[in-house]
Amino acid sequence: MGMTITEKILAKAAGKAQVVPGEVVFAKVDIALAHDVTSDLAIDIVEQDFGGKVWDPDKIIVLPDHGVPNKDIQVATLVKKLLDFAEKKKIKNVYSIETGDYGVCHTMLPYRGFVRPGQVIVGADSHTCQHGSLGAFSTGIGSTELGNVFATGKLWFRIPESIKIEVNGKLPEGVMAKDVVLRVIGDLGVDGALYMAMEWTGSTIENMSIDERMTLTNMAIECGAKSGIIAPDKKTIDFVQARTKEKFEPIYSDADAKYAKTLTYKAEDLVPVVAKPFLPSNVVPAKECNDIKLNQAYLGSCTGGKYEDFVAAAKVLKGQKKAPHVRLLIVPATAEIQKQIIKDGLYDIFMQAGGVLVSAGCNACLGYHGGVLAAGEVAISTTNRNFRGRMGHVDSKVYLASPITAAKSAIAGYITDKI
């Protein structure tokens, strides 16, 4: 019986020739990532339950990103604990403000060559599923599980069913990967792919850049999925080989692989959309929200702070001004992207439009700092969640959108897909 790419990756990691959905396996982990918010308990588990032993310091990647620069004493304490742990365990792959090379962990990991096709990657962050964009099985786990992985390099998995999402054709002007994934989440609902692997395929996906593919797989968790994945192609291989000399084995689904469900879309039928509060699945065409006045437009996060996200937004904002009552925040996912947008003149476009550059990192995506909302305020955001209180006060509202739609809305002062 044929297997999906996800089943094959987990079978290989578990040392098995065949696995089936629902089966529980004990598999080797290739990469474990740790950031500032969720590593506290994992570190305690290593020290208290495993005598301080870590399985392989070179396979643990430390990337404090959520509350940095340290927003308060609590975050400063967490970051110090994580960095001290890395030094004590001789973990060399540390990316922090101290090293000068830092940013959102999900963007840093692939761009630093740690994500390769066929791997098993885990992190105590639900959006770890982003790394499936490069043909890896990647998923978020709990802090307790992360501590066990730090110590043993292994973890149990229940083999997920797979759902195939096929998108074919050319996307209309103004439609981005964010619109595609929001449309799918809207159709599936918040639990429509519960514990499944979302496998993206079709000519539209093949024509997408790596940055855009990352947006698709990042948001798999928003409809309950265990992971998101895209089969590696030449773009994938070229991207990975440009960043690492490590060997890897691309893995692909069999022609007779079984899927729990298949969704098919024509790209030309897709339009710019937004996810209304308070769920990423509350999706409507952006044009239906023209009566929503904005206080803030937020361009950033692992789904909206990549270089190509800023290129798309800059094309809209060039020669334009944001509405006087709107805060336009520019939040690069990494320091490298920040340098690139300055070098390429995008920074000037954003500043002339009235934008404000915020330091690279997660910032207001989770309501920490760098753009937190007050009661009654409304934001359009390129982030991945709009739960009640996600970006600030419980009485604020967040509308999720693509960088293009967010930029157009910043100019208009209200939600729109036109300027």
ABEGO torsion letter per residue (X at the ends): XBBBAAAAAAAAAAGBABBBBGBBBBBBBABBBBBAAAAAAAAAAAAAAAGGBBABAAABBBBBAAAOBBABAAAAAAAAAAAAAAAAAGBABBBBAAAGBBEBAAAAAAAAGABBBGBBBBBBBAAAAAAAAAGBBBBBBBAAAAAAAAAAGBBBBBBBBBBBBBBBEBBBBGBBAAAAAAAAAAAAEAAAABGBBBBBBEAAAAABBAAAAAAAAAAAAAAGBABBBBBBBAAAAAAAAAABABBBBBBBBBAABBBABBBBBBAAABBBBBBBOABAABBBBAAAAAABBBABBBBEEAAAABAAAAAAAAAAABGBBBBAABBBBBBBABAAAAAAAAAAGAAAAAAAAGBBBBBBEAEAAAGABGGBBBBGBBBBBABABABBGAAEBAABBBBBBBAAAAAAAAAAGBBBABX
